[in-house]
Amino acid sequence: MSRRGNCHDNAVAESFFQLLKRERIRRKIYSTRQDARADVFDYIEMFYNPKRRHGFNNQLSPVEFERQHLLSLESV
């Protein structure tokens, strides 16, 4: 949650929603809210987290980045 008047607190969420809209929602027309919910869930759980590469994560998906991080903690 962003502090009032501080746009930088909300930058990560804004960046995600911009990607969601650009990569998924603007390309589709949903007939029901349930269709929209299912498609957004599919985007996040089937593409964004396990497959989509992120520049901040050294071009790894969030799932792969977390897996590597956990492996590095086990070796300590």
Wavefront OBJ file of the C-alpha trace (Angstrom):
o trace
v 0.000 0.000 0.000
v 1.422 3.317 -1.017
v 1.726 6.319 1.234
v -0.371 9.237 0.127
v 1.418 11.283 -2.507
v 4.283 8.790 -2.957
v 3.994 7.102 -6.347
v 7.235 5.155 -5.881
v 5.748 2.949 -3.154
v 3.326 1.511 -5.681
v 5.728 1.119 -8.636
v 6.000 -2.684 -8.524
v 2.234 -3.189 -8.549
v 1.765 -0.598 -11.292
v 4.438 -2.295 -13.397
v 2.751 -5.689 -12.994
v -0.699 -4.360 -13.912
v 0.732 -2.578 -16.949
v 2.237 -5.886 -18.148
v -0.967 -7.787 -17.428
v -2.979 -5.308 -19.474
v -0.476 -5.147 -22.332
v 0.249 -8.864 -22.599
v -3.147 -10.336 -21.867
v -6.234 -8.239 -21.182
v -6.126 -5.780 -24.090
v -5.994 -8.678 -26.532
v -9.225 -10.294 -25.334
v -12.896 -9.646 -24.848
v -14.414 -11.520 -21.934
v -18.038 -12.597 -21.977
v -18.273 -12.965 -18.185
v -16.387 -11.888 -15.080
v -15.626 -15.526 -14.389
v -13.926 -15.820 -17.786
v -11.824 -12.747 -16.965
v -10.894 -14.103 -13.524
v -9.914 -17.475 -14.956
v -7.793 -15.862 -17.666
v -5.990 -13.566 -15.217
v -5.343 -16.544 -12.926
v -3.984 -18.483 -15.901
v -1.720 -15.583 -16.870
v -0.246 -15.300 -13.377
v 0.027 -18.975 -12.420
v 0.764 -20.561 -15.809
v 2.870 -17.867 -17.496
v 4.011 -14.905 -15.391
v 5.393 -16.797 -12.395
v 6.769 -20.003 -13.948
v 7.829 -18.898 -17.449
v 8.084 -15.151 -17.997
v 11.654 -13.929 -17.658
v 12.239 -10.827 -15.561
v 15.091 -8.394 -16.074
v 15.390 -7.713 -12.363
v 15.828 -11.447 -11.690
v 18.761 -11.845 -14.093
v 16.385 -13.054 -16.831
v 14.922 -15.823 -14.672
v 11.253 -16.477 -14.037
v 10.106 -15.779 -10.457
v 9.748 -19.523 -9.795
v 13.249 -20.292 -11.086
v 14.740 -17.338 -9.193
v 13.163 -18.538 -5.936
v 14.308 -22.115 -6.560
v 17.901 -20.989 -7.098
v 17.748 -18.765 -4.031
v 16.527 -21.635 -1.849
v 19.260 -23.908 -3.192
v 21.880 -21.295 -2.366
v 20.576 -21.093 1.225
v 20.771 -24.872 1.616
v 24.435 -24.882 0.622
v 25.357 -22.382 3.351
l 1 2 3 4 5 6 7 8 9 10 11 12 13 14 15 16 17 18 19 20 21 22 23 24 25 26 27 28 29 30 31 32 33 34 35 36 37 38 39 40 41 42 43 44 45 46 47 48 49 50 51 52 53 54 55 56 57 58 59 60 61 62 63 64 65 66 67 68 69 70 71 72 73 74 75 76
